[in-house]
Amino acid sequence: MEPLTEQEIRGAFVNCSKGEAKRLSVPRDLAERPWGDLDYLGWRDPQAPARAYLVAELDGRVQGLVLRGAPVSSLQAQRSMCSMCLTAHSGGVSLMVAPKAGQAGKQGNSVGAYICSDLACSLYVRGKKDAGVGGRLHETISLEEKIRRTVENVAGFVARVTA
């Protein structure tokens, strides 16, 4: 993923108002992010840990989602698997719910997926972050195929939110 500016990030959100996008908490460390290893930019709001954000470049277009999930501190120690990167965690996966884009979202419709609580799927897939014992299942597919699968899963989630 290419580095994004704060302005590009704020303009990418498809499931919130422009005013909400202006007020959301963008990470201050954008320059230090490992952009070359990211399939999407994901973060939690430090002031409201139940709020999270996902921004991805899909088909040449940057799209962002506002998400709601359980605060990391409230997660149980049950082992769960992320539906984006297929990493298993003990207490490290949250049900993230995104309001649908447009009129459907205004009517309260939403889409959910189980996602790594820290939204660091890209780093788990590449082995840059450790999910602990049994976190990554042994697979015979290549790293490139794992990355492609993660990107496809993220694209599918974004497509369900924007449909």
Summary of the structure (lengths in Angstrom):
residues: 163
radius of gyration: 15.1
end to end distance: 23.7
largest distance: 45.8
contacts: 476
relative contact order: 0.18
helix: 31%
strand: 29%
